[in-house]
Structure formats: C-alpha cells, structure tokens
Amino acid sequence: MPRAPRRPSEEARLAAYKPGVDVARSRRRREDHLLAVRRRNRDAGLFKCRRDEPTPAPAATPSQADVPATTSPPSSGPSSPPSSPHAEGPRTATDSELEGLSEMVEKIWSEDITSQLEATVQFRMLLSDEKNSTVIKIIRADVLPRFADFLSRHELPQLQMEAAWVLTNIAASDYTLLVAECGAVPRLVELLGSPNANIRHQATWALGNIAADMPSCRETVLDHGAVTPLLAQFREDMKVPVLRTATWALSNLCFGKLPVEVKVKPILEIVSQLIHSVDEKILADACWAVCYICDGVSDGIQHVLGAGACPQLVNLLMHGSVNIILPVITALARISSGDDAHVQVLVENGTLNCLAQLLARNYPKSIKKQACLIVSNIATSSKDQIQAVIDADVISPLIFLLKSSEADIKQEAAWALSNAASGGSSDQIQYLVSRGCLEPLCNVLTYQDADLVCACLEGLQNILEAGEAGKQGQEGLNPYAQFILECGCLDKLEDLQEVDDDTIYKLVMKLLESYWEEEVSDDPDLPAASNDSAETVETVSEDAAQPTHEQPSARANETE
C-alpha cells in the first residue's frame, strides 16, 4: 500500500503542475548528449593521415623508375585511419640516418639549393617510420621554420613539394600545433593555388591534418581563408585520390563552430554533390561534413535542407556500409531536433520507413540509438507525426528494444515510446497498448534518469486518461489501470513516492489518487488479496486489458 502523501516544502508546492508533454524539453533534452556522441564519433570521420614512403620494389622496371616519388599516390586515403607500418618493417637505415641529423640540419640551413633539396628528402624519408621519437628529434633540431620557408620557393616546385610532405607527416603526429605555429599555414593556403597539381594535393593534405588536431589549429587554418581556395580544388577532372583528400580536408574544416565569415552555401553546393558519390570514402567524409554543418552554423539545419540534401541522406540510410549509415543517421538526428517544419521534411521523405528497418535488423548500437532518438523527436510533434510513426510500423521494434536490448538503447527506446504516449490521441494510445507498450513503460519507472521517468509518467497519464473513455463492465473499470494493477506495476508507482523529486512526486500522487483511489485508501474494511486473486494477476495477459471496441490492424513484428 502506498504511504500517506508527504508534505513537500511550500516553495516546491508553488510550482504549478503542467500536464502533458513538454515538447521543447523532450526535443532538446539530449542536445548535450548528442554533441558528446558526435565527438565520440569524431574518430570515425575526422583524423590525421600520414603520407608514407612507397614500398621499394626488388627490381623496378625502367618505366617504374622514371616515376618521381612525389607523384606516387597516397598509401592510405584520407578516410582511412593512419596507415600501419609496411610489412617489411621500419627502414633499417633510420637509426644511422638519425646519427647524421646534424649534417642534415646544416644542409637545410645552407644556401645551396641542391643540399636543401637533398636534406629535405632525407627528412621526409626519416618521417616515414611513424615513430614519435623520430619526430621529436627532428623538432628539436628546430628545422620546422625552415621547411615553412621552403613552401614559398615557387621557383623550386620540387623543394616545395618535399617540404609540404615533411610538414604533412609531422602534422599527422602528436606535434601538430608546432606545425600550425611555425608559419606554415598561410603558405600552405597559398599553395592551394599552385599550378602544380601534386603540390595542391599535398598542401590540401597538410591543411587537413592541421585542422584535425584541435580547435585552435582548425581556427588557424580558417582564419587564413583556406575554405575558398579549398573549394576551388573540386573540379570535374579530379582524380579519385585527390578528391578523397579534398573531401576529407573539407570535412575536417567543417567540424565545430564555423566563423561567421565562412559562407556555408558554397560548401553545401559542393557537399550536396559529393553525397551522391559512389566512392565510399568520399561519401563518408561528405556525410560527416553535412552532420557538422547542421550543428556548427547558425540555422545550419535550414541550410542543409535548403541545399536539398535530405532526400539523398534518407536514401543513404539503406546503404550497405555502416561507415556511411553512421554519419547519415547522426545528421538526420540533428535535423530532427529542429522545429516542426524540419521534422516534417524528414517525415515526407520517408525517414520513418527506413528507421523501422534499421531498428528491426542487426545494426551496431550507435546506429540504433540514433534511430530511436529521431523517432523520439518526431513523436514530440503533432498527432499527425505520431500517426506517421505508427503507420511506418516503428512501434513494435521500439517495444522489442525496450524489452530486450542493452541499457542505453532501452533508454532511447523508452524516450520514443513515452513521447508517443504523451501526445497520442485515444485511438493512437489504443494502438500503442495493443502492441504491448504498457508493461515495458511501467518498467521504465525504475530507471535513474529523472527526466525520462517524468516523460514516462506523462505518457502513462495520457494512456490512463484514454482508458477512462473505454471503461469496461458494469463497474466501469479503466482497462489500462486494471492491467497496471494486475501486472504488479502499481508497486513501481508507489516506490516513486520515496524519490526526492517534487515533479515526480506530484505526478505519481496524481495518478494514484485518480485511478487507484481504493488502493491508496487506508480503509480497514478493504479485503486482503487472496491466493486466487494473486494467481489471476499472473495469468492475465495484456491483450485482456484492452477495450472491447475494435482496434487498428497491426503488422507483424519484424524485429530480428
């Protein structure tokens, strides 16, 4: 039996009870969490890349020997994690070359062009072993400003190329900030306009590594106006490796808050074309760029929708690669946190039908959580949008996840169902209960998240109010209240009276006093429960607690 109502403080009682779902709170409740998710996912689409030495062939043909080393394609694309050392192991000459570091430094600072180029190539080859100890020794030699100076030697494109390559690999280490502060950034931005395509490619790569390190490095690149010349790199005749690098670098620049001076429209004009690419690496980085713009620019969601990106993003939800689905669904989750008009665009483009399939299939946890979040945000809107959730047959997979999935997925599914229950019409509530949502929602009352418990209580309140219209039998029993009593969920409501949260307390007391008045009563004549009644409680199914009038037809649960 529930205890007698406690007396909250007078200040707590002054707060008026607001029935129904708080749309703003429900939609925006997890923006900080969503940002944290995006930052945890940053490594999936934002990282630094080295340009490694090509693996030497045992016997190169003359045609191979004629190809300069600087024109060889990258060993790993910008959308791959930093490449691992070659199977042959680190260069055996590295240690001996480090012993001659002082001689290399002398050549770098000499006025002889041949010595400068020779030493720069030697430094570049040293950096191919990816060891931080090697990078530290080179940094301590204080040669970074010299390499930055070489970037301005326009009459010596080979020296520019080698210097940019050296700085690219140092920027791929833990010492990116030193590259950003040595004066290289403005010169690298200038090289984006070089007539030499290889130099433009290398400069793009170096700037992408600098931008990927930390906000201050990225801001340095943006402050030197890198966006406009970077966008100019996107041409119809671009080779795929170069296009990958440029897309990856652009995605890195879009991460975080973009300055007001940066025009988003030209970026989206490029990105909205890139999200149609058949190359998975280009596609992944382009989708991450869209995701970052949604969050990093004032009215970023409207900019993305205005660029016409939504239909293709929804199509990509059915892509065969998780590496594509993750940035896509994260971008759509950000769009779903916008206003009702933004949410309606998602509904009209068939997002819910795709989400139903994602929720019912074996996808990673990160994708299912984002899918639940989108459904939750859609369900906070109008009854028409709740009906769209029902029509897409999303409810059954959500209930399955709430019953059997991992804790954090359960929490997201609980938000979605609570929001749908809070704003649903009587017919929509009847459908939710017919799918089996009532007992799983009651189990949410034991969660530690106070906001979620409040949303669940609001959903239960709306369900019970709908049950009043479907009272059964001569005694006029509320079927939903009766089911909560019979399945033992009333105990969970009673336990919430002990929670030190006035909002939860008032909601619980309102429900107990409105629908279980006899249970709350301390009437000494109230008969005790018999063993027979206890057995009845255990065997009554949820379907038996439904109203007798006809229910909407239900599709089979497709959850795998």
Secondary structure in CASP SS format (residue, H / E / C, confidence):
PFRMAT SS
TARGET T0000
AUTHOR 0000-0000-0000
METHOD secondary structure of the structure
MODEL  1
M C 1.00
P C 1.00
R C 1.00
A C 1.00
P C 1.00
R C 1.00
R C 1.00
P C 1.00
S C 1.00
E H 1.00
E H 1.00
A H 1.00
R H 1.00
L H 1.00
A C 1.00
A C 1.00
Y C 1.00
K C 1.00
P C 1.00
G C 1.00
V C 1.00
D C 1.00
V H 1.00
A H 1.00
R H 1.00
S H 1.00
R H 1.00
R H 1.00
R C 1.00
R C 1.00
E H 1.00
D H 1.00
H H 1.00
L H 1.00
L H 1.00
A H 1.00
V H 1.00
R H 1.00
R H 1.00
R H 1.00
N C 1.00
R H 1.00
D H 1.00
A H 1.00
G H 1.00
L C 1.00
F C 1.00
K C 1.00
C C 1.00
R C 1.00
R C 1.00
D C 1.00
E C 1.00
P C 1.00
T C 1.00
P C 1.00
A C 1.00
P C 1.00
A C 1.00
A C 1.00
T C 1.00
P H 1.00
S H 1.00
Q H 1.00
A H 1.00
D C 1.00
V C 1.00
P C 1.00
A H 1.00
T H 1.00
T H 1.00
S C 1.00
P C 1.00
P C 1.00
S C 1.00
S C 1.00
G C 1.00
P C 1.00
S C 1.00
S C 1.00
P C 1.00
P C 1.00
S C 1.00
S C 1.00
P C 1.00
H C 1.00
A C 1.00
E C 1.00
G C 1.00
P C 1.00
R C 1.00
T C 1.00
A C 1.00
T H 1.00
D H 1.00
S H 1.00
E H 1.00
L H 1.00
E H 1.00
G C 1.00
L H 1.00
S H 1.00
E H 1.00
M H 1.00
V H 1.00
E H 1.00
K H 1.00
I H 1.00
W C 1.00
S C 1.00
E C 1.00
D C 1.00
I H 1.00
T H 1.00
S H 1.00
Q H 1.00
L H 1.00
E H 1.00
A H 1.00
T H 1.00
V H 1.00
Q H 1.00
F H 1.00
R H 1.00
M H 1.00
L H 1.00
L H 1.00
S H 1.00
D H 1.00
E C 1.00
K C 1.00
N H 1.00
S H 1.00
T H 1.00
V H 1.00
I H 1.00
K H 1.00
I H 1.00
I H 1.00
R H 1.00
A C 1.00
D C 1.00
V C 1.00
L H 1.00
P H 1.00
R H 1.00
F H 1.00
A H 1.00
D H 1.00
F H 1.00
L C 1.00
S C 1.00
R C 1.00
H C 1.00
E C 1.00
L C 1.00
P H 1.00
Q H 1.00
L H 1.00
Q H 1.00
M H 1.00
E H 1.00
A H 1.00
A H 1.00
W H 1.00
V H 1.00
L H 1.00
T H 1.00
N H 1.00
I H 1.00
A H 1.00
A C 1.00
S C 1.00
D C 1.00
Y C 1.00
T H 1.00
L H 1.00
L H 1.00
V H 1.00
A H 1.00
E H 1.00
C C 1.00
G C 1.00
A H 1.00
V H 1.00
P H 1.00
R H 1.00
L H 1.00
V H 1.00
E H 1.00
L H 1.00
L C 1.00
G C 1.00
S C 1.00
P C 1.00
N C 1.00
A H 1.00
N H 1.00
I H 1.00
R H 1.00
H H 1.00
Q H 1.00
A H 1.00
T H 1.00
W H 1.00
A H 1.00
L H 1.00
G H 1.00
N H 1.00
I H 1.00
A H 1.00
A C 1.00
D C 1.00
M C 1.00
P H 1.00
S H 1.00
C H 1.00
R H 1.00
E H 1.00
T H 1.00
V H 1.00
L H 1.00
D H 1.00
H C 1.00
G C 1.00
A C 1.00
V H 1.00
T H 1.00
P H 1.00
L H 1.00
L H 1.00
A C 1.00
Q C 1.00
F C 1.00
R C 1.00
E C 1.00
D C 1.00
M C 1.00
K C 1.00
V H 1.00
P H 1.00
V H 1.00
L H 1.00
R H 1.00
T H 1.00
A H 1.00
T H 1.00
W H 1.00
A H 1.00
L H 1.00
S H 1.00
N H 1.00
L H 1.00
C H 1.00
F C 1.00
G C 1.00
K C 1.00
L C 1.00
P C 1.00
V C 1.00
E C 1.00
V C 1.00
K C 1.00
V H 1.00
K H 1.00
P H 1.00
I H 1.00
L H 1.00
E H 1.00
I H 1.00
V H 1.00
S H 1.00
Q H 1.00
L H 1.00
I C 1.00
H C 1.00
S C 1.00
V C 1.00
D C 1.00
E H 1.00
K H 1.00
I H 1.00
L H 1.00
A H 1.00
D H 1.00
A H 1.00
C H 1.00
W H 1.00
A H 1.00
V H 1.00
C H 1.00
Y H 1.00
I H 1.00
C H 1.00
D H 1.00
G H 1.00
V C 1.00
S C 1.00
D C 1.00
G H 1.00
I H 1.00
Q H 1.00
H H 1.00
V H 1.00
L H 1.00
G H 1.00
A C 1.00
G C 1.00
A C 1.00
C H 1.00
P H 1.00
Q H 1.00
L H 1.00
V H 1.00
N H 1.00
L H 1.00
L C 1.00
M C 1.00
H C 1.00
G C 1.00
S C 1.00
V H 1.00
N H 1.00
I H 1.00
I H 1.00
L H 1.00
P H 1.00
V H 1.00
I H 1.00
T H 1.00
A H 1.00
L H 1.00
A H 1.00
R H 1.00
I H 1.00
S H 1.00
S C 1.00
G C 1.00
D C 1.00
D H 1.00
A H 1.00
H H 1.00
V H 1.00
Q H 1.00
V H 1.00
L H 1.00
V H 1.00
E H 1.00
N C 1.00
G C 1.00
T H 1.00
L H 1.00
N H 1.00
C H 1.00
L H 1.00
A H 1.00
Q H 1.00
L H 1.00
L H 1.00
A H 1.00
R C 1.00
N C 1.00
Y C 1.00
P C 1.00
K H 1.00
S H 1.00
I H 1.00
K H 1.00
K H 1.00
Q H 1.00
A H 1.00
C H 1.00
L H 1.00
I H 1.00
V H 1.00
S H 1.00
N H 1.00
I H 1.00
A H 1.00
T C 1.00
S C 1.00
S C 1.00
K H 1.00
D H 1.00
Q H 1.00
I H 1.00
Q H 1.00
A H 1.00
V H 1.00
I H 1.00
D H 1.00
A C 1.00
D C 1.00
V C 1.00
I H 1.00
S H 1.00
P H 1.00
L H 1.00
I H 1.00
F H 1.00
L H 1.00
L H 1.00
K H 1.00
S H 1.00
S C 1.00
E C 1.00
A H 1.00
D H 1.00
I H 1.00
K H 1.00
Q H 1.00
E H 1.00
A H 1.00
A H 1.00
W H 1.00
A H 1.00
L H 1.00
S H 1.00
N H 1.00
A H 1.00
A H 1.00
S H 1.00
G H 1.00
G C 1.00
S C 1.00
S H 1.00
D H 1.00
Q H 1.00
I H 1.00
Q H 1.00
Y H 1.00
L H 1.00
V H 1.00
S H 1.00
R C 1.00
G C 1.00
C C 1.00
L H 1.00
E H 1.00
P H 1.00
L H 1.00
C H 1.00
N H 1.00
V H 1.00
L H 1.00
T H 1.00
Y C 1.00
Q C 1.00
D C 1.00
A H 1.00
D H 1.00
L H 1.00
V H 1.00
C H 1.00
A H 1.00
C H 1.00
L H 1.00
E H 1.00
G H 1.00
L H 1.00
Q H 1.00
N H 1.00
I H 1.00
L H 1.00
E H 1.00
A H 1.00
G H 1.00
E H 1.00
A C 1.00
G C 1.00
K C 1.00
Q E 1.00
G C 1.00
Q C 1.00
E C 1.00
G C 1.00
L E 1.00
N C 1.00
P H 1.00
Y H 1.00
A H 1.00
Q H 1.00
F H 1.00
I H 1.00
L H 1.00
E H 1.00
C C 1.00
G C 1.00
C C 1.00
L H 1.00
D H 1.00
K H 1.00
L H 1.00
E H 1.00
D H 1.00
L H 1.00
Q H 1.00
E H 1.00
V C 1.00
D C 1.00
D C 1.00
D H 1.00
T H 1.00
I H 1.00
Y H 1.00
K H 1.00
L H 1.00
V H 1.00
M H 1.00
K H 1.00
L H 1.00
L H 1.00
E H 1.00
S H 1.00
Y H 1.00
W C 1.00
E H 1.00
E H 1.00
E H 1.00
V H 1.00
S C 1.00
D C 1.00
D C 1.00
P C 1.00
D C 1.00
L C 1.00
P C 1.00
A C 1.00
A C 1.00
S C 1.00
N H 1.00
D H 1.00
S H 1.00
A H 1.00
E H 1.00
T H 1.00
V H 1.00
E H 1.00
T H 1.00
V C 1.00
S C 1.00
E C 1.00
D H 1.00
A H 1.00
A H 1.00
Q C 1.00
P C 1.00
T C 1.00
H C 1.00
E C 1.00
Q C 1.00
P C 1.00
S C 1.00
A C 1.00
R C 1.00
A C 1.00
N C 1.00
E C 1.00
T C 1.00
E C 1.00
END
